[in-house]
Amino acid sequence: MTGVLALTALGVPAAQADEAPKSKAAALTVLAPSDGDSSAGDTKITKVVVNGGKSLSLGTTARKTITAEVTATDPEGMYETHSFLWNGPGADATNNALGIFQPNSPTGTCTEVNATTTTCKYTIVVDPARMSNSTAGTWKLWVYAIGNDGDHVAKNVAGTTKVLRASTLTANAAPEPVRKGKPITVTGKLARASWDTFQYAGYSAQPTQLQFRAAGTSTYSTVKTVKTNAIGNLKTTVTAVKDGYWRWNYTGSSTSTPVAAAGDYLDVR
C-alpha cells in the first residue's frame, strides 16, 4: 500500500449533492466518500472489473498489486474518474480509514473508448506491513466519475474484490514402504499468514480433505474430511491399498485462501 488516502487529497470535501454542478471544477467539490451513493445529470458508470474478478492472496512480506478498471460515460464526454479500495462496515467508505488504499495516481491511466466513454485503469499496491488481520475479506471499490459538463455519479460499492490471508499446507504419509492392508498415518499442518505478527500461524478447527491419487492417474479423490487441531495440525489413519499419492486439501474460508499440499508418494508392497 502506497499510503493511507487523505480524503482532502481528492479535493472533495463533504457538501450537498442534490443538484448538478455547473462546471467540471464544481463537481470536484460536491461529493466525499462519506456522502454515499449519489448522481447528478446523465453520467454513468457502465463497467467495473476489480483484479480481473480474482481474489488476492497476501503473505507476510511481499507487496502485491490489485488492478481496477472502470468504464464511465457521459453524452458530453468524460472529464475524469476517481477510485480507491476501502474496507469497513456499512456503506460509508470512510468507516475504516486504515483500509483505504491510494492508487498510483488520483485519476489512474485513462483511455478514451469514444467521444462519450472513457476507461480508467488503476494499479493499487497492497503491503502486508500496512494491513491487519481484521481487514482480510471483501474490499469495496469507491468510484466517482465526472462528465465534461459537470454531471457526476458516485458509488461507494461500484465493485468488490477479496484480499485474503495466504495459506500453507503440508502432508506426510507413513510408514513407507508399507504392506497392503496395513494402516498408514497421514499427517500435515495448515497455517495462514498473520498481518499482525508477519508470521505464519496454525489455523485451528478447519475442515480439511484427505485425498488420494493412485499411481499412473491424474485425479485426486477425497477419502475423508478431518478438522485441524488447536495449532493447525492434521492427523488420521487409513488402510494402505495401492501405490499412490496422499495429500491434504483445504477449500479456504472468507478470510483465507484455499490450498492443496504437495502429494506424498507411498509405496505399497
Secondary structure, 3 states (H helix, E strand, C coil): CCCCCCHHHHCCCCCCCCCCCCCHHHHCCCCCHHHCCEEECCCEEEEEEEHHHCCEEECCCCCEEEEEEEEEECCCCEEEEEEEEECCCCCCCCCCHHHCCCCCCCCCEEEECCCCEEEEEEEEEECHHHCCHHHCEEEEEEEEEEECCCCEEEEEEEEEEEEEECEEECCEEECCCECCCCEEEEEEEEEEECCCCCCEEECCCCEEEEEEEECCCCCCEEEEEEECCCCCEEEEEEECCCCEEEEEEECCCCCECCEECCCEEECEC
